[in-house]
Each structure stands twice: as structure tokens, then as C-alpha cells.
Amino acid sequence: MPSPILTAITQRRSIREFTDQPVAAATLREIVQAGVWAPSGLNNQPWRFVIVTEAAIRSRLSEQTHYGHIVLAAPALIAVYLDRKTMYDELKDAQSAGACIQNMLLAAEGLGLGAVWLGQILKNKENVSRILGLNGDLELMAIIAIGHPSRRDQQSHRKPLAEFIVKEL
Ligand SMILES: Cc1cc2nc3c(=O)[nH]c(=O)nc-3n(C[C@H](O)[C@H](O)[C@H](O)COP(=O)(O)O)c2cc1C
């Protein structure tokens, strides 16, 4: 029997084009809820989120990345942060944030939405935090752009598994 989880993992694509249809606040919270069910070292749950739907703020954020057109097109953004006060290990907490972000991408897919992980904006993370009115305890990990996909024919590829498996002992 096909596994719905494996199907979601392989069928998910980064979605960068959206319709104008807004994403309901309750749906965005469901996506964040999926994020917080990610594993984290010591179960310290170091992630924090800022949910943005206001057009004026999205517009200001769009100026902070080369991918501003995606930020502008997406009706919703979720900025994912690590809380330095809750962190215990730089690497492991960043890994936890990655797991959290992937959970949210898969949740968006499962809810019939599309999303993309935006990392290039990290080069202006201080500006992003200023725009969002945050203090220095929070460190930006990524922004997820979310919306209703205007198309679903995106292609992606992965190299053959043999290139990744170093050894099978
Ligand atoms: C750490 C990280 C940073 C990324 N940053 C961006 C970004 O700034 N802009 C963008 O359009 N896509 C970004 N992506 C999405 C990747 O381009 C995408 O996942 C990759 O091309 C594979 O495509 P797929 O997600 O459709 O399988 C990022 C992905 C990751 C994991």
C-alpha cells in the first residue's frame, strides 16, 4: 500500500507562484502546529514564529531578498526563529529548526497549499527582525512563503541514491 507520508515527501515541490486567495489564520496556525511537532534536541522546542499576512509588512520584507517577487506574491509568510534563550547547542538547535521547517512545508502540501523555504533573505536577517519589531534574542532561520498555488507542474530532480550512500556495511 502506498504510504501517504512517503507520497507527500516525494510529491512536495517548492511553490513560488500563488493566487490572490488569502490563507485563513486558522490554517496558518495548523501549519505552525505541524512545525512544533518536529523533534528537537532535549525536546527544548527552540523555535518561535512570526505569522505575517499584512500587505504593508510583506512589501517591506520583499525588499530584503533577491526573491522579493515571491514574498510579494505569497499571501502569507511564516518567519521561523530560534530563541537564543532556549537554545542549548548551536548545531542541534539549527537542525531542529530545519526539521520544523520541513514539517511546515509538508503540512502546507497536505492542506492543499503551496510553500517555499526562503533562505537567501537571511543575509538581511537584522533588517527582517527590525521590520517585524523583534528583539535580539531571536535569530531568523528562514521565511516560509505560503499560498494557494497558481500552478502545480513544478519539476525537481534528485541525483541517484548511489551518489549519496557512501557505504552499506
Ligand atoms: C536552506 C534552504 C534555503 C532555500 N532558499 C531559497 C530561497 O531563498 N529562494 C528560493 O526560491 N528557494 C529557496 N529554497 C528552495 C530550494 O531552491 C528547493 O528546495 C530546491 O531547489 C529543490 O526543489 P524542491 O523543493 O521543489 O524539491 C531553499 C531551500 C532550502 C532548504
PDBQT file of the ligand as one rigid body, heavy atoms in Angstrom, charges set to zero:
ROOT
HETATM    1  C1  LIG A 201      18.153  26.132   3.278  1.00  0.00    +0.000 C 
HETATM    2  C2  LIG A 201      17.288  26.409   2.070  1.00  0.00    +0.000 A 
HETATM    3  C3  LIG A 201      17.249  27.682   1.547  1.00  0.00    +0.000 A 
HETATM    4  C4  LIG A 201      16.452  27.965   0.431  1.00  0.00    +0.000 A 
HETATM    5  N1  LIG A 201      16.380  29.256  -0.013  1.00  0.00    +0.000 NA
HETATM    6  C5  LIG A 201      15.589  29.548  -1.075  1.00  0.00    +0.000 A 
HETATM    7  C6  LIG A 201      15.430  30.901  -1.494  1.00  0.00    +0.000 A 
HETATM    8  O1  LIG A 201      15.973  31.831  -0.905  1.00  0.00    +0.000 OA
HETATM    9  N2  LIG A 201      14.671  31.136  -2.604  1.00  0.00    +0.000 N 
HETATM   10  C7  LIG A 201      14.014  30.121  -3.263  1.00  0.00    +0.000 A 
HETATM   11  O2  LIG A 201      13.330  30.407  -4.245  1.00  0.00    +0.000 OA
HETATM   12  N3  LIG A 201      14.119  28.832  -2.862  1.00  0.00    +0.000 NA
HETATM   13  C8  LIG A 201      14.878  28.520  -1.790  1.00  0.00    +0.000 A 
HETATM   14  N4  LIG A 201      14.970  27.219  -1.343  1.00  0.00    +0.000 N 
HETATM   15  C9  LIG A 201      14.204  26.150  -2.029  1.00  0.00    +0.000 C 
HETATM   16  C10 LIG A 201      15.145  25.288  -2.895  1.00  0.00    +0.000 C 
HETATM   17  O3  LIG A 201      15.552  26.030  -4.028  1.00  0.00    +0.000 OA
HETATM   18  C11 LIG A 201      14.400  23.998  -3.306  1.00  0.00    +0.000 C 
HETATM   19  O4  LIG A 201      14.039  23.280  -2.173  1.00  0.00    +0.000 OA
HETATM   20  C12 LIG A 201      15.259  23.110  -4.225  1.00  0.00    +0.000 C 
HETATM   21  O5  LIG A 201      15.501  23.769  -5.441  1.00  0.00    +0.000 OA
HETATM   22  C13 LIG A 201      14.599  21.764  -4.527  1.00  0.00    +0.000 C 
HETATM   23  O6  LIG A 201      13.317  21.958  -5.111  1.00  0.00    +0.000 OA
HETATM   24  P1  LIG A 201      12.001  21.288  -4.459  1.00  0.00    +0.000 P 
HETATM   25  O7  LIG A 201      11.847  21.884  -3.077  1.00  0.00    +0.000 OA
HETATM   26  O8  LIG A 201      10.847  21.659  -5.347  1.00  0.00    +0.000 OA
HETATM   27  O9  LIG A 201      12.222  19.821  -4.408  1.00  0.00    +0.000 OA
HETATM   28  C14 LIG A 201      15.723  26.921  -0.196  1.00  0.00    +0.000 A 
HETATM   29  C15 LIG A 201      15.759  25.628   0.353  1.00  0.00    +0.000 A 
HETATM   30  C16 LIG A 201      16.495  25.391   1.481  1.00  0.00    +0.000 A 
HETATM   31  C17 LIG A 201      16.460  24.005   2.104  1.00  0.00    +0.000 C 
ENDROOT
TORSDOF 0
